[in-house]
Structures are given as C-alpha cells and as structure tokens.
Amino acid sequence: MLLPSLDTLLLLGLYGALGGTYLIVAPAALMAWLHRRWHTMGKVERLFTYGLVFLLFPGLILLSPFVNLRPMGGSNKP
C-alpha cells in the first residue's frame, strides 16, 4: 500500500487552502464590501472593486445563489 508523502500532503493542503480562499473567502468578503459601500464609493474605489469582481468572478458565481441583495423594506401584504 502506497501512502502519500508528507510533501504531497502539504502541497494538497496548500492547494486546498488557496482554492478555498480564491473561491469562497475572498468573494464573500468582496460581496460584503460591495453591499456596505455601494452608494458611497468614490471613482477610484469603484474601479478597484470592479477589478476585483473581474478577478474573483468564478467565486462570485459560486456564491451568487446564496446571496439576497434585495432592499429591506416593509411588507407589501394587504
């Protein structure tokens, strides 16, 4: 039975950590930042965040089904 070496396990752990950061952590932080600062951003900040949206697009697509950005208002029940 072949067991993976310690180097292989460390490399797989590093790939997993980097992949999780790229696909989940950074896009979630970017979504929170955009949600909080959307109406108060300056031009340079908006350009920077749009660049991050382009860079982190795969993770944003993965997280998009779990995000609700509709405005919070009163109920429209009669």
MARBA-3410 file (N, C-alpha, C, O; in Angstrom, 1 decimal):
78
0.9,-1.2,0.0,0.0,0.0,0.0,0.9,1.2,0.0,1.8,1.4,0.8 ~ 0.6,2.1,-0.9,1.4,3.3,-1.0,0.7,4.5,-0.3,-0.4,4.8,-0.5 ~ 1.5,5.0,0.6,1.0,6.2,1.4,1.6,7.5,0.8,2.8,7.5,0.5 ~ 0.8,8.5,0.7,1.4,9.8,0.2,2.4,10.3,1.2,2.3,10.2,2.4 ~ 3.5,10.9,0.6,4.5,11.5,1.5,4.0,12.8,2.1,2.9,13.3,1.8
4.8,13.3,3.1,4.4,14.5,3.8,4.4,15.7,2.9,3.5,16.6,3.0 ~ 5.3,15.7,1.9,5.4,16.8,1.0,4.1,16.8,0.1,3.6,17.9,-0.2 ~ 3.6,15.7,-0.3,2.4,15.6,-1.1,1.2,16.1,-0.3,0.4,16.8,-0.8 ~ 1.1,15.7,0.9,0.0,16.1,1.8,0.1,17.6,2.0,-1.0,18.3,2.0 ~ 1.2,18.2,2.3,1.4,19.6,2.5,1.0,20.4,1.2,0.3,21.4,1.3
1.4,19.9,0.1,1.1,20.5,-1.2,-0.4,20.5,-1.5,-1.0,21.5,-1.9 ~ -1.1,19.4,-1.2,-2.5,19.3,-1.4,-3.3,20.2,-0.4,-4.3,20.8,-0.8 ~ -2.8,20.3,0.8,-3.4,21.2,1.8,-3.2,22.6,1.4,-4.1,23.4,1.6 ~ -2.0,23.0,0.8,-1.8,24.3,0.3,-2.7,24.7,-0.8,-3.3,25.7,-0.9 ~ -2.9,23.7,-1.8,-3.8,23.9,-2.9,-5.2,24.1,-2.4,-6.0,24.9,-2.9
-5.6,23.3,-1.4,-7.0,23.4,-0.9,-7.2,24.7,-0.2,-8.3,25.3,-0.4 ~ -6.2,25.2,0.6,-6.3,26.5,1.2,-6.4,27.6,0.2,-7.2,28.5,0.4 ~ -5.5,27.6,-0.8,-5.6,28.7,-1.8,-6.8,28.6,-2.6,-7.4,29.7,-2.9 ~ -7.3,27.4,-2.9,-8.5,27.3,-3.7,-9.7,27.8,-2.9,-10.6,28.5,-3.4 ~ -9.8,27.4,-1.6,-10.9,27.9,-0.8,-10.9,29.4,-0.6,-11.9,30.0,-0.5
-9.7,30.0,-0.5,-9.6,31.4,-0.3,-10.0,32.1,-1.6,-10.8,33.1,-1.6 ~ -9.6,31.6,-2.8,-10.0,32.2,-4.0,-11.5,32.0,-4.4,-12.1,32.9,-4.9 ~ -12.0,30.8,-4.0,-13.4,30.6,-4.4,-14.5,30.9,-3.4,-15.6,31.1,-3.7 ~ -14.1,31.1,-2.1,-15.1,31.3,-1.1,-14.8,32.5,-0.2,-15.6,33.4,-0.1 ~ -13.6,32.6,0.4,-13.3,33.6,1.4,-13.3,35.0,0.7,-13.9,35.9,1.1
-12.4,35.2,-0.3,-12.2,36.5,-0.9,-13.5,37.0,-1.6,-13.9,38.1,-1.5 ~ -14.3,36.1,-2.4,-15.5,36.6,-3.0,-16.6,37.0,-1.9,-17.3,37.9,-2.1 ~ -16.6,36.3,-0.8,-17.6,36.6,0.3,-17.2,37.9,0.9,-18.1,38.8,1.2 ~ -15.9,38.2,1.1,-15.5,39.5,1.6,-15.8,40.6,0.6,-16.2,41.7,1.0 ~ -15.6,40.3,-0.6,-15.9,41.3,-1.7,-17.4,41.6,-1.7,-17.7,42.8,-1.9
-18.2,40.6,-1.6,-19.6,40.9,-1.7,-20.1,41.7,-0.5,-20.9,42.6,-0.6 ~ -19.5,41.4,0.7,-19.9,42.2,1.9,-19.4,43.6,1.7,-20.1,44.6,2.1 ~ -18.2,43.8,1.2,-17.7,45.2,1.0,-18.6,45.9,0.0,-18.9,47.1,0.2 ~ -18.9,45.3,-1.1,-19.8,46.0,-2.1,-21.2,46.3,-1.6,-21.7,47.4,-1.8 ~ -21.7,45.4,-0.8,-23.0,45.6,-0.2,-23.0,46.8,0.8,-24.0,47.6,0.8
-21.9,46.9,1.5,-21.8,48.0,2.5,-21.5,49.4,1.9,-22.0,50.4,2.3 ~ -20.7,49.4,0.8,-20.1,50.6,0.3,-20.7,51.0,-1.1,-20.2,52.0,-1.6 ~ -21.7,50.4,-1.6,-22.2,50.6,-2.9,-22.5,52.0,-3.2,-22.2,52.5,-4.3 ~ -23.3,52.7,-2.3,-23.7,54.1,-2.6,-22.7,55.2,-2.2,-23.0,56.3,-2.5 ~ -21.7,54.8,-1.5,-20.7,55.8,-1.1,-19.3,55.7,-1.7,-18.4,56.4,-1.2
-19.1,54.8,-2.6,-17.8,54.6,-3.2,-17.4,55.8,-4.1,-18.2,56.5,-4.7 ~ -16.1,56.1,-4.1,-15.6,57.1,-5.0,-15.2,56.4,-6.3,-15.4,55.2,-6.4 ~ -14.7,57.2,-7.2,-14.4,56.7,-8.5,-13.2,55.6,-8.5,-13.3,54.6,-9.1 ~ -12.2,55.9,-7.8,-11.0,55.0,-7.7,-11.4,53.7,-7.0,-11.0,52.6,-7.4 ~ -12.1,53.9,-5.9,-12.5,52.7,-5.1,-13.5,51.8,-6.0,-13.3,50.6,-6.0
-14.3,52.4,-6.8,-15.3,51.6,-7.6,-14.5,50.9,-8.7,-14.8,49.8,-9.0 ~ -13.5,51.6,-9.3,-12.6,51.0,-10.3,-11.9,49.8,-9.7,-11.8,48.7,-10.3 ~ -11.3,49.9,-8.5,-10.6,48.9,-7.8,-11.5,47.7,-7.5,-11.2,46.5,-7.8 ~ -12.7,47.9,-7.0,-13.6,46.8,-6.7,-14.1,46.1,-8.0,-14.3,44.9,-8.0 ~ -14.3,46.9,-9.1,-14.7,46.2,-10.3,-13.6,45.3,-10.8,-13.8,44.3,-11.4
-12.3,45.7,-10.6,-11.2,44.9,-11.0,-11.2,43.6,-10.1,-10.9,42.5,-10.7 ~ -11.5,43.7,-8.9,-11.6,42.5,-8.0,-12.8,41.6,-8.4,-12.7,40.4,-8.4 ~ -13.9,42.2,-8.9,-15.0,41.4,-9.4,-14.6,40.6,-10.6,-14.9,39.5,-10.7 ~ -13.8,41.3,-11.5,-13.3,40.6,-12.7,-12.4,39.4,-12.2,-12.4,38.3,-12.8 ~ -11.5,39.7,-11.3,-10.5,38.7,-10.8,-11.2,37.5,-10.1,-10.8,36.4,-10.2
-12.2,37.8,-9.3,-12.8,36.8,-8.4,-14.2,36.3,-9.0,-15.0,35.8,-8.2 ~ -14.4,36.5,-10.3,-15.7,36.1,-10.9,-16.1,34.7,-10.6,-17.3,34.5,-10.3 ~ -15.2,33.7,-10.7,-15.7,32.3,-10.5,-16.2,32.1,-9.1,-17.2,31.4,-9.0 ~ -15.6,32.7,-8.1,-16.1,32.5,-6.8,-17.4,33.3,-6.5,-18.3,32.8,-5.8 ~ -17.5,34.4,-7.2,-18.8,35.2,-7.1,-20.0,34.4,-7.7,-21.1,34.4,-7.2
-19.7,33.7,-8.8,-20.7,32.9,-9.4,-21.1,31.7,-8.5,-22.3,31.4,-8.4 ~ -20.1,31.1,-7.8,-20.4,30.0,-6.9,-21.3,30.5,-5.7,-22.1,29.7,-5.3 ~ -21.0,31.7,-5.2,-21.7,32.2,-4.1,-23.1,32.9,-4.4,-23.9,33.1,-3.5 ~ -23.3,33.2,-5.6,-24.4,34.0,-6.0,-25.8,33.4,-5.6,-26.7,34.1,-5.3 ~ -26.0,32.1,-5.7,-27.3,31.5,-5.3,-27.6,31.7,-3.8,-28.8,31.6,-3.5
-26.7,32.0,-3.0,-26.9,32.1,-1.6,-27.0,33.6,-1.1,-27.1,33.8,0.1 ~ -27.0,34.5,-2.0,-26.9,36.0,-1.7,-28.3,36.6,-2.0,-28.8,36.4,-3.1 ~ -28.8,37.4,-1.1,-30.0,38.1,-1.3,-29.7,39.6,-1.1,-29.5,40.1,0.0 ~ -29.7,40.3,-2.2,-29.3,41.8,-2.2,-30.6,42.7,-2.4,-30.4,43.8,-2.7 ~ -31.7,42.1,-2.3,-32.9,42.9,-2.4,-33.0,43.9,-1.2,-32.6,43.6,-0.1
-33.5,45.1,-1.5,-33.7,46.1,-0.4,-34.6,45.6,0.7,-35.6,44.9,0.4 ~ -34.3,45.9,1.9,-35.1,45.5,3.0,-36.2,46.6,3.2,-35.8,47.8,3.5 ~ -37.4,46.3,3.0,-38.5,47.2,3.2,-39.6,46.6,4.0,-39.5,45.5,4.4 ~ -40.6,47.4,4.1,-41.8,46.8,4.8,-42.5,45.8,3.9,-42.2,45.7,2.7 ~ -43.3,45.0,4.5,-44.0,44.0,3.7,-45.1,44.7,2.9,-45.7,45.7,3.2
-45.4,44.0,1.8,-46.4,44.6,0.8,-47.7,43.8,0.9,-48.5,43.7,0.0 ~ -47.9,43.2,2.1,-49.1,42.4,2.3,-50.3,43.4,2.5,-50.1,44.4,3.2 ~ -51.4,43.1,2.0,-52.6,44.0,2.2,-53.2,43.9,3.6,-54.1,44.5,3.9
END
